[in-house]
Structure formats: C-alpha cells, structure tokens
C-alpha cells in the first residue's frame, strides 16, 4: 500500500496550484464575487505562531467552502509592517526596520503562509511600509484634514516611557501600554487628532443594524459609552469665570458640596488663589507623572483657595484639584456629591468636607447611598423620585439657562501622532510666516470645493494657523532611511534630527517652512487596507486609492474574520475611516464589512500565547512533521471557533491518525467495485447536510466531528462503501484538508482539482430523522433519556419508559397520577 506522506503531498500540490493558478480569481471578469477577508499579521517577530494558523485556517476553510458553493472567492493577504511592533523588534535584534521587514515578510510568506493551502491572492497583496501603500495612507490624512477631521491641538496625552511615544486612548489597557505593558504617564503635548467623536452617535447607532458578532458590538457600544445627562455651569465666586460639569445625576445637584477639577484643566491658572499657587503647582507636576491607573486609584487632592457657587442653593463650595479627575474625560471637572457617590464620599471623609443627603434611603456614617429613593433637602423638588427628578431638574436647568441637557460619550478623539521613526510621515507643513499672519490652509479658496461642513473648517481655522497639507501630487512624503532611528523621548521624533527632511518650502507663500516630523499611528495603516486590496496595481487609472469599478464590484468585504482583541482598536477605527471616506464621496457604503465574525484565542498551558510568558508555539515543527492539514484541522477541532481551546503537543497526533485512516481507507477502497449500500448512502447525505450547515455558521469543530463519525461508520461498513461515495466524502473534506483531498481526488481517478468541484447536494428524504431522543422526567426532574421512533404515541412511549430500570426505582410502589407528553421531546411522570 502506498504510504501516507503528508509533507511530500503538500509540497507537490502547493507547486501545482501555484503553477496552474488554481485559486486565482480575475477580479475584473468574476461573475459571482465573494470577498473573504482575514486580519493581516504584523511581520514583526520570528514568525507566525499557531494562533495565526487557527485564525487564518478557520477563515480560509470558510473561503474554500464558499468557493465550492459557486462563488469567485477573493482572499487577499498582506502585512501590517509599519509601527511600534516592527520597530521594537528591529531594535531588539539590531537591524534597520526596512531591512528587517524585507526579511520577515519573505519568511512569513514563503516559509509559512504559502504552506497552508489557502486561497491567498498574492497578486493583490499589500505591505503597509511600501511607498506605494503609504502614499495613499498619507492621502487619506490629507482628505481628513481638508474635511476638518484632522486637527492639531494641545492636550494631556498618555505617554509610554518605554516605547517613548504617545498612545491613543484605546491603546492603554488598565493604565498600561497595550504593546509593552509599561505604566503610562500623562504629558501635555501638541498632537494631531482625528475627530472620531464627530461620528460617535453614528458609530453607536449602526451597531443596531450591522451583521457582526454580538460580543464585538457590545465591546464597541461600551467603549463609545453614550451618557444622557446635563451640563451645568457653576460660577466661580468673585469672578466672571464658571466651571462646566457634565452629570447623569442632575437629581443630586443640591448635594454638591465641593467641586473637583483635573490638574490639567486650563481654568486652574485663573482661579487658584495667590496663597495656594505654589502648592497647587507642585501637586499638578506630581499628578502629571502618574499613570491613569495610579491617578484613578488614589483619592489625593489639594484645595485651590477658590470657591464655586452651587447655582441651585447659592451656597459657596470649595474647589479642589485632584488626580482622580482626568482632563480627557467629560469636561475635566465634576460636582462632588459625597452622600451619593462612593468616590466623592471617600474624598470628603479624607478632607473633612460636608456630606449632605439629598436622596433618602441610606445610612451615611460608613458609605455613600447610591441606591434609589426620593429627594430630600432639595427645595421645591423634595419628594420626587429619582427618575422624575432627573427629568424635572434637566428641564429647570435649560429654562433658567444654568446649563443644558446634553449627551456625553466615553469615546475620545483618536490621537494619531507618534514620536517614532517606523511609520508614514504625517504629510503636513508648518509655515511660521503664514502663522504670523494668521493664515492657514482653511482660508484658501481651494478648500471650499471638498468640504461639506463650513462650520468644521471655521472651527479648525483658529487652531490651525500656519499649517498646510502636502500637495497631493507630491505624495508620498518618503520616510528617509536613518542610521539612528531609535526613539528620542521627551516628545521628540527621530525625523526632527534630519535637516534635509525638515526643511521645505511653504505651499502657500513659498517661504522656508518645516515638515511635521511625527509619523502616524499604525492603526491608520490597518484602518483601510481592506479597501486597497482590489485596487492594487491600478494606480495609473485613478487619482485615489480606489479603482472605481473594482471597488464597486468587490467592496465592502462579504465576510471578515478576526480577533475580538481589536474590537475597540482596528475595528472601531476602520468603521470611522470608512464613514469619513463615504461622507467625502469616495465610497458608496459607510460600514466597512458586510459581516464580521470574531474568533477566540488558542492558549497554551492555559494562558494566552506571548513571548514574555515563553509559551508561543511555533507551527513550523508541526508543518514539517505532521503537515498543514493536520495542524489546521487539529486547531479547529479543539473547541468552538468563538471560544478557542488549549494547544496540546500530544493531542495533535490524534488528528494525524484520523487523516491517516482516511488515507488508508481510500487506498483499500480505490480498487474495490463495491456498490453503495443504503445505510452508507444515508450517512453520506447526512454528512453533507450537517457539515454544510455547520460551515455556514463557522462551526468547524462539529464539522470535523461529523467527518470522523462518517469514517468510523465507513470502516465498519466497507462492503457498502463505493468509489463514488468516497469521492463525495473527499469533496466534503476538501475545505478542511485541501492538500490531502487533492491527492485523494486524483488517487480515485479524477481529473482537475477537487477545489473546483461544487459542494454536493443532499437528498432531503435521506436525512429526515426517523428516530428521536425523548427526555424522561419524574415530577419535573430529569431522570433518563430514551431513543424512540419519531411521532410515537404517548401510550407507546409510556410503555417504553416504564420498562426502563432507571425509571422503575422512581415509580415502584408509587401512584402515577398523570403523564405529560411533548411529542418527540419530553415525557414527564407525575407520581405521589
């Protein structure tokens, strides 16, 4: 018998498919397009780990299935090669990032990805650090700037001392850098931001209609964080200034006994009394050097010497600054109601501040009362319930011009600047001459054609004096190849040390000007890559990144499969970029993917794989010992795709033995002239139905279980296993084990590729169940389960139930008062 040699089989068919372009789709002539997308990897380490094989393997299995269902499947793959991930790895190994990426992308592609038997279209690949790609990343930045969605402003930002760059709000997890795990600190810097907050409501509303995994939608909904409430203006005593706060609890306003403002709040300089300036200044400096977690965990603060006036009861209340209030959240100030907020309660106890009950129901000697009740000590609003009071007080606030009803969002503008080297230079120019004349790009006539919202342009104009985008025909702004590319710290970009890069003529007045030296966040690179894939190689036909006819035909992707760890990073950003490009007229859709499904993680020894834990599993040794088919099928079998599982070196051998059994059975049967038996035929059609239904729902583990069940049955019924039956089985196996299936297809005498076959149809009459499982209960409690003929009468089922030994122990010597039968599902005995 011919031996099973998976590695040789996979090498052979990989070469054949490449030569014959078996999986190649002509994007222009395809009749039934289906865009199957998966998240492209960072080529920043030693290579892919088995978690990548799990992610790509599941998505590609689905792609193979859709191809067999008659679709022209476009499945591109590329590399997210810019950014901190790649740069830090380059620093670690002592290579220039450009040279490193050339090596790693070649290795990822040729030594790993091309060995998976996937439908990858390498003719439409993107690498984000290629100039022909980041030319268009810069172009997108320019379009957002023109639309008033890219702005430069001074703000307190999160700074990673290790990575030596600022981070977006979403890149800070529990106060630590999501990349390196270092505690972040606050710095006040002038940075570029994308105004994603302009789209907060739309991003939230669309979650109700898009076809995405519910877990992903919930994570985005929570991150956007819409709060309905009121803004209230608290006058500063003895001043014309006032402090604006946002609250969702207008019902507690009479209980506001002090105010707290963030250390970075701009009003501090104006209101701090002379006697407190030195202490407050020292406190602010200390607070800004703490991480967000440290700040919010502590309840330290300092009195400013100033007072505000509670506009409802006209009482003077002290103003504190405290590190637990952050300038980036809400208005950067809060009214403190210690009787009904535990954080405020602890602060009030620490600094001996007044605690006034305004919601009845609690005992305030140990903690705040945060429950329900009616208003007390609240003037004319006494006796109202909490919800009614919120409504009445919000109306009162607007009627008396104390503030306004409003909506607040947790979502913050996307901080796009990075003080690193390895990224697309931000395509902006600053002209000191134009700034001195208060001139900006937004004052020029050419701005008017593209912008839909004059208000946005005018709002930006006051902040953007002297800033101009690079002329589009001069893009890309090429990243110079620096010897010393390492981060400098203190908000200084490596590009600022390169005079020839820095110096440029102003696009407006022609005087000497300076380029922006920050690069953009790598999440901008990945926020639009899926839009670019179909148009790769088409730049001669378009003045934008998108070939119009190809984009209309292929976009948006039909299916996107990826990890939930990017729910509020990549996935949220890609929604924003797509919406903005839609509003600017470049796309005819506003959501990036027709369907998104989240996969879970593969763990090793119970923990998420990471280099720091030393538990990353390299797939190479398994690819060379067991083959790609075995590795992929094992990973997809160890648990539901949306729940994942734990990798085991020993368990993978079980999947290898299964495929070996398939091989052995085929070698035995291919010389047989057996006629298909009725039971085998029935099992085959049941298999086709079950696997097809499971694949539609990405239930790979149960699909593989069905394949195993069929082979077990086939071994026991070889006499009824015909050549044609086995061919159908090989077709059903093909999406899971593309190499082995192709080899078996030809071993069974067929020509062409198994992957060009149509997904087989099942005969409904053969898959109709004739037996069902009925749950047996006694007095409503589960006691047994029996298998019976479908649609059996209550009397017949009852006889079978009472004959069961398990049931007799519950009925012997007892009176059966009645029976309850739910046909084909449940039989309940009521006994006394």
N, C-alpha and C positions, 0 to 999 in steps of 0.2 A: 504494500500500500504506500502511496506517495505520502511522504512526511509533511506535517504541518509546520511551515517555516514562515511565520508572520513578517519578520523583518525583511526577508528577501521578497516576499509578496508585495509588501508596501513600497519598497524601493522601485520594483518593476512598474507597478501601476501608477505611482507618482510620476515617473518619467513618461509613461504613455499618455496620461491625462494632460501633462504639460505640452507634449509634442502635438497631440491631436486637438488641443484646446477644448477638451470635453465639456468643461464647465463655463466656457466663455459665452458671454451674452453681448450681442451687438445692441448697445443702448439706443441707437437711432432707429433700428428696424424691429426691435422686440414688439411682439403683438400683445402680450399679456404681462406687463411689468409688475414685479413684486420686489420692493427694496427691503432687504433683510439686513438690519444694522446691528452691530455689536460695538461695545466701547473699546476704542483702540488703546493699546498699552503705552506706559512710559518705558522707553528703552534705556532705562537709567541704571540697571544693575547687571548682575551676572547673567540674567536670562529670565525667561518665564518660569513661574512655579506652577504646581499642579492646580492651584486655584484658577489660573488663567485657562488651563485646559478644560476645567469644569465649566467656566463661563462661556468660552468660545465653543466648546464641544456641544453644549446644550443648544446654543443659538444656531450653530451650523447643522445640527441634527434636524432642527425645525426647518432650516433653509432647504435641506435635501428633500424633506417631506413636501414642502410647498412646490418644489421643482417637479416632483413626481405627480403632483396634483394638477400640473399643466401650466404652471407659471414660469415666466422668464425671470429667474431669481438673480438679482444683482446684490452681491455680498462683498463689498469692498473692505479693505483692511489698510491701516496706516499706523503712524507712530506719533505720539504726543511728546515730541522730543525737546521742546523748549522748557525752561522753568527750573525751579529750585531742585526738583528731584534729580535731574540730569546734572546740573551744575555741582551739587554737593557730592555726587558720586565721582564726577571728574576731579574735584579737589581731593577726594579720598584716595583715588588711585594715581593722582599726579599726572593727569593728561588734560590737554585742552578739550573743552566740551565739543567743539566741532569735530575733532579727530575721533573722540570717543563715540560720538553719535554715528559717525560713518561706520565704525566697527560694530557697535551694538545693534544697529538696525539690520546690518548684513547678517549678523549672527542670529538675531531673533527670527528673521525671515527665512534664511536658508537652512539653519540647523534645527529650528523648532516649528515655526508656523507652517511651513510648506510640508511638514511631515505629518500633519494632522488629517489629511484627506479632505480638507474643507473646500468650499466653493469660492475661496478668496479670489477677487479680481485684482491682480497686482498692476494691471494697466491703468487703473484709476486710483492708485494709492496716493496718500498724502503724508508728508513728513513736515511737521509744523515749523521746523527750523530752516527749511528750504526757502530761499528768497522768493521763489515763485508762489509760495504759500503765504508767507508773512507780508508780502506786498499787499495782499488782499486783507489780511488782519489789520494792517495799518489803514487801508482804505475804509474799513468799517469804522475804525476810530474816528476818522475824518468825517464820515457821514453823521455819526452820533454827535460830534462837536458842532457840525453845521445845524443839527436839529435841536441844539440846546440841551442835549442829553449827556454830554461830556463836559464837566466843569472842573475848574481848579479852585480849591478853597483851602483855607487853613482850618485844621480840625485836630482834636485829640484822637490819635490813632493807636492801634495795637502794634507794638514793635517786638519782634523776636530777636533777643540779644545774640542767639546762636546763628540764625540764618542772616542776621544783620539786614533785615528789611521789614517794611510794614506788612501787615496782613489784613485781608478783608475780614469783616465780622464773622463770616461763615467759616473762615479758616482757623478760628480759635475755638478749641473744644475744651470745656471746663477750665478755661484760663490758660491753656497751653497751646503752643503751635501745633497744628494738626500734622505737620510734616515731621518735626523733630522732637516734639514733646517738651520743649523748653517753656517755662513760665514766661508769658508775655508781659511787657510793661507798657505804660502809656507814654506817648510822646506827642507833642504838639508840632505838627509839620504842615507845610503847604503841599497838597497832593491832588492828583487827578481822581475824580469820582465819576462813575456812571450813575445817572439818576434813575435807578431801577425802582425807586419809590414812586415815581410818576406812574408806574404800572402796577402798583401794589393791589389795587382793587380788581383790576382785570386779571392779574395772576391768580387772585383768590377766586373770583367768580368762575373762571374757566375750569377750575378743578371740579366743578359740579358736572361738567359735560365731557371732559376728555376721558378716553379709554386707557387708563393707567392702573397699575397695581394700587389697591386701596392703601397699603402701608406707605407707599411713596406719597400719595396725595395727602394723607394725614400728616406726614412729616413736613410737607411744604405748607400746609394750612397752619400748622403750629408755628412754623418759622415766620411766616408772613404776619401772623398774630394780630388780627384786627380787634380793636377795642372800641366800643361805643362809649362815649363819655362827654365830658365838658372841659373846656379850657376856662380857667378863672384867673382874673388879674388881681393880684394882691399889691396894693400901693406900698411903696417904701416910705415909712414915716419920715416927715421932714424933707421930702424930696419929690420931684415930679416923676421919678422912675417908678416902675412897677415890675413885679416878678410874675411871669405867666407860668401856671402849672396845668398839667393835664391830670384828670382823675376820672375813674369809672365809678367813684363813690361820692357823688355830689351830696348824697343823703347824710354824709358825715361832716360836712363843712363847718358846722357850728362847733365841732370838737377839735378843730385845728388849733393847737396851742403853741406851735412853733413851725418854722419853715427850715428846710434844708436845701441848699443849692450845691451843685457839683463844684469841685475845686477848679475845674476848667471853665466854669460859666463866666462869660465876658462881663457880667454886671458886677462881679466881685470887686474889681478895682475901683468902681464908682461908689460902692456903698460901705466898704469897710471903714470903720472909724479910725481916726489917727492913732489912738492908743492901742489898737489891735493889729495894725498893719504888719508889724514885724513878725508876730506870732502866726498870723494867718499866712503870710508869705512863706514862712518856714514849713507850715503844715501842707501847703499846696505843693511845694517841692517834694516833700516826702510821699505824698499821695500819688504823684505822677510817676514815681519809680516803683510803684506796686503793680502786681498783676491784677486783672479784673477779678479773679477768684479771691485774692487776698483782700481786695477792696470791699467786695460784697459780703465777705465772710465776717469782717470786723465791723464794729459799731463805734468807731472813733470819730470825733468831730471837734470843731472849735467855734466858739461864738465870734461873730464878726463885729460886734458892737452896734449893729444896726437892728432896726425893728421894722416889721411889716404890720399892716393893718388888715385884720380879717374883715373883708367887705360885708359880712353878714351881721356880725355883732359889734363891729367897730373897735374891737379890742386890739391893743398892741401886742404883737407876739414876736419873740426873738428870732433872729435869722442866724442859723448855723451854716457852716460849710462842712461837709462830711464825705469821706471817700466812698461810702456805700451808695451814694447817688452818682450816677455816671452822666457825663455831658452828652454822650451819644444816644441816650435813651430819653424818649419823651421830650420835655422842654429843658431837661437838665436841672429841674427844680421840683420839689414836692411840698405839698402841705402835709404836715405831720399830724396824724390823728392817733395819738398813743393809746387811747382807750379801745380802739378797734382795728389796730394793725400791730402785730407782734413785733415787727422790726422797729417801728416807731416807739412801741412800749419799752423795749429794752434800752433804746437810746434815751428816752425820757427818764427812766429809772437811774441810768448812769449819770445823767447831768442834772438830776433833781428838777425836772420840768413838769409843768402842770398836766394832769390827766383828767379829762372831762368826759364823762359818759354822755353819749347822745343817742345810742341805740340800747334800749332796755334789754335785760336778759342775762347779763353776765355778772360775775364777781371779779372785780378788777384788782384785788390785792396781790394776785400772783401772775396773771397774764391778761392779755387783751381779749375782749369778747369779739370774735369775728363771725358770730352766728347771726341769725335773723332776730327780729324784734320790732318794736315801734319807736318812733323818735321821741326823745325827751331833751330838755334843755336846748330846744331848737326853735324858740319863738313861736311864730304862727304855724309852724309845720309840726308841732307836737302832736303825737297821736297817730301820725301817718305810718303805714307800713313801709318797709324799705323800698320796695319796687315803686310804689306810688310816690314816695318821697323823691326818688331819683328823677322821676318824670316832672314833678311839680317844681323842684329846685332847678332843674335844667331849663325849664320854661322861664322861671324867675330870673335866672342868670342872663338870658337873652333879652328879656323885656326891660331889664334895668341896666343893660349894657355893662354888666360886670365881666362878661366874657361871652362864650358862645358854645352851643352844642357842637361836638366835633367827633371825628373818628381818628384814632391813632393806630399806628402799625408798629410791630416789633421790627419789621424789615428796615434795614438801613441802606443808604446808598452804597453801591459797590465800589470799594476802594481799589483802583486799578493800577496805581503806581507801584513799582518795585525798584528798590535801590540795589539791583543786582546786574550782572552782565548778560547772562544767557537768556535773552528774550528779545522780542521785537522792539526796537527803539520807538518810543511814543512819537508820532510824526507831527510834533508841534514846534513852533519857533517863537522865541520871545524877543521883542524889539524894545529896547529901553527908550529909543527916540519916540516911537509911537505911544508908549506908555506915558511919557511925559506930556504928550498932547491929548491924553485920554482917548486914544484911538484903538479900536480893536477890529478884528475881522467882522464882527457883527454890525459895524457901522457901514460896511461896504455894500454897494448896490447888489453885487452878485449873490449876496446871502438870501435875498428875497425869493428867488425862484424856487428853492427847495424846501424852505421851512413852511410848515403848516400852521404853526402857532407863533404869532408875532410876540406874544407875551413871554414865551420861553426865551426868545432872542433878547428882548429888552431886559429880562431878569438877569441874564448872564452878562450883559454888556458891562455893568458896573464892576463886576468881578474879573472880567477877562481882558482888561485894558492891556494892549501890547502883545497879545497872543494871537498867532496866526497858524492855520494848518499848512503843512507842506502841500504844495500844488500837486494834484493827483497824478499828473503826467511825470512827476519826478519821483514817484514811489517805485520801488521800495527805498526807504532810508536804510541803507545796508549796515548791518552790525559789523563794525570793524573788528578784525582779528587781533585781540590784545594778548600780549605775553602775560601781563599781570592782570588777570581778570577777577581775582578774588574780591569779595565784598569789603568795603572800606569802613562801614559802620557810620554812626552819627548822622545818618540820613544822606550820605554822600554816595553817589553812584560811581562805579568804575569808569563809565564813559565820560564823566566830568573831568577826568585827568588827561583827556586826549584833545589837545588844542585844534588839530585839523578836523576833528569831528564836530567839535563845539562851535566853531566859527562858521557863520553862514550869512548870506545877505537877506535882509528882511523882504518878504514877498510883497509888502505894501509900499514902503518908502525907499527901499534899496540900500539903506544904511546897514552898518555892521550889526549883526544880531547873534543870538545864541540858540542852539538846538536844545530841546528838552533832553536831559541825559538819563532819565529813568526809563526803564522798559516796562511793558505792560504785563499784567498778571497772566500766568499760563492758562488760567481758566477762560480767558478771552480766546486763546488759540482753539481750545476744545469746545467753545460755545457755538461754533458754526461749522466745524469740519465736515459734518454730515451733509451740509448744504453744498459743499465744494466737490465732493466725490464725483457726481455725474459730469461735472464740467471740467474735470482735469484734462489738460491738453487742448482746451477750446478757447484759450485767451485771445487768439487772433480774431475771433468772431464777436468779441464783446468788450465793452468798456467797464464791466462789473465782474465780480467773481462768478456770475451765474449765466450760463448759456440758456437763453430764454426757452427754447423748445425742449431741451433736455430737462431743465428744471421743471417745466410744466408737466412733462411726462413722468418723471420719477420722484418728484418731491411732493409732500413730505414722505419720509420713510414709512413703509407699511407696518413694520414691526421693529422695535428697539428693545434689546435685552441687555440688562446691565445690573450693576450692584446698587443697593439702596444706600451705600455709604456716600454716594454722590447726590442724594436727594435734594439737599439744600446748597450744593456747590454747582457742579456741572449742569445738573438737570434744571435747576432754577435759572441759572444764567443763560442756558440755551433757550429757554422759554422767553426770557427778556429780549435777547438779541433777535430772535425770530419775530417777536411782536414789533420791535422797533423797525426792523427792515421791512416788515409788512406795511407799517404806517408810512414809511418813506417811499412805498411803491415798488420795492424790489422783489417782493414775494407776494403771491396771491393767497397765502394762508398765514395764520397768526400763531398756531401751535406747532411745535417742531416735529412731532411724531404722531402718526395716527393711533398707534398703540404702543404702550410701554409696559414691559413685564420685568419685575425685579427678581433676580436670583439671590440666593443666600450665599454664605461662605463655606468653604471647605476648611475644617480645622485639623490640627494635628496634635494628638495627645490632649485633646480637649480645649486647645487655645487657638486663637486666630494666628495665622502664619505671619511672622515678621522676622526680619533679620536680627533685631535686637533680642528676641527670645531664642534665636538659634533654632527655630523649628520650621524653616522654609523647606519644602520638599521639591527638589529639582526633578522635573519629569524625564530628563534625558536618559537616566539609567533604566527607567521603565519602558521608554520608547525603544531602547536597544535590546532589552531582554524579553519584553512581552509584546511590544508593538503598540501603535497608536490606537488601534481598535479596542484592544483590551483595556488600556488605560482610560480611554474616554468612557467606555461602557461601564467600567467599574465605578468611576466617579459619579456618573449619572444614576447609578443603581443604589448608592449608599444612603440615599434619602430623598425626599421630595425636593424638587429644584428650588422652591421658595423657602426651604428650611435647611438645606445643606446636610452635612454629615462629617464624621471624623475619619480621616485617612488612616488606613492600616496597611502596612507592608505585607502582612501575611494574607489578608483577605483578598487582595488583588489576584492572587493565584487562583482563587475560585472562579473568577471571570475568565481567566485564561483557559481553565479546564472546560468551561461551558463552550467557548468558541472552538476548542479542540474537539469536543463532542460533535459540534455541528460539522466540522471538517470530516471527522471520521465517518459520520452517518452519510454524508454526501459521497465519500469515496466508496462506501459499501453499496449505496442505492443507485449510483450512476450507471452501473452495469445491469441493473435489475429491469425486468419487464413487468413488474407488479402493476396490477390495476388498482386504481384508487378505491379504497374501502369507504363505506358510508360514514363510519364514525370519524375517520381521518378527515374526510371532506367537511364534516360538520365542525370539527375542531379548527380546521384551516379557516373557514369563513368566520368563525367566532374570533379567531386571532386577528384577521383583517379588520373586523369591526372594532374590536377593543383597542388595538394599537392605534388605529386611525383616530378614534375619539380621544384617546389619551394624548397623542401628539398635538392635536388641536389645542389642548389645554396645558401643554408643556409638562405632562406627567410622565417623564422619562423613566422613572424608577418602576412604575407599574407596567409601562410598556415592555420593559426588559423582562419583568417577571412573567408576563404573558408569553414572551418568546421562549423563556425557559420551560414553562409549563407545556408548551407545544412540543418541544424537543423531547421532554420526558415521556410524553404520550406517544410520540412517533417511535421512540426506541422500543416501547412495549408493543407497538403495532406495526412492525416493519413490513409484515406481509401485505398490509393495505396501503403502504407508502409508495406512491408512484413518482416517477420523474417529474411530471407536471406539478404535483403537489409541492415537491421540494423546490421547484423553480419559483413558485409563488411565495414560499417561505423566504427564499433568498431576496426577493424583491422587498418584502416587508422588513427584512433585516438591514437592507441597504442604508437607510439613513443613520443607523447606529454604528455599523461596521462597514464603512464604504470600501475599504481595501479587500477584506475577506469576501464580501459579497460579490465584488467584481471578479475575483479569482474563481469563486464557486460558479458564478454565472457562465463563465467560459468552460469550466470543467464539466458543466452539464450540457455542453454542446451549443450554447447560444453565441450569437454574433453581436457586435455593437456593445454598448455599455449598459449595464444594469441601471445606471443612474439616469438613463434616457427612457426608461420604461415608465408607463403610467401606474399610479397607485391602483392596486387591484380593487374591484368592487366585490362586495359580499352579497350573497343571496339572502334576503330577509327571512325567508321561510326556514333556512338552515340555522339561523342564530336565535330564533324565537325560543325562549326558555320553556321547557316542559315540566321542570321541577323547581320548586321554590323553597326557601328556608322560612320556617314559621317559628317565631319566638313563643316559648311557653312560659306563662306566669301563673303563680298561685297567690291569690289575694294581692295582685298587682306587683309582685316581686318576681324578678327573673329567676327561673329555675332550670330551664333547658332550652334547646333549640332542635327542631327536627326538620328533615327534608322530606317533602311530600310532593305528589303530583299537583301541578298547577290547577287551580279552580276546584279543588276537592271540597265536598260539602262539609258543613260544620259537624254533622253526625260522624262522618268518616274520619275527620281529623281528630275528633274527640276519642274515638276508639283507639287510634294510634297513640294518642297522648297518654291515656290511662294504662296502656300496656307498658309504658316506659318505667324502668326500675327507679330512675331518679324521681319520678313523679309519685310513685306509689308510697314513698316514705312520707309525702306530704298529705296524702289522701286516705291512707289506711285508717279505718276506724273513725273517719270524719264524714260529715254530711256535705255533699256538694249541693250548694244552694242554687247556683246557676253557672252557666258558661257564657263567655263573651268572645265572639269570633270576628276578627277583622280579616276578611278573605285574603289569603296568600301572605299574611304578615304576622298576625298575633292571635294566640289562643290563651284566654285567661280563665282560670278556675277560681270561683269564689266558694271557699269552704269554711265550715264552722265546726 
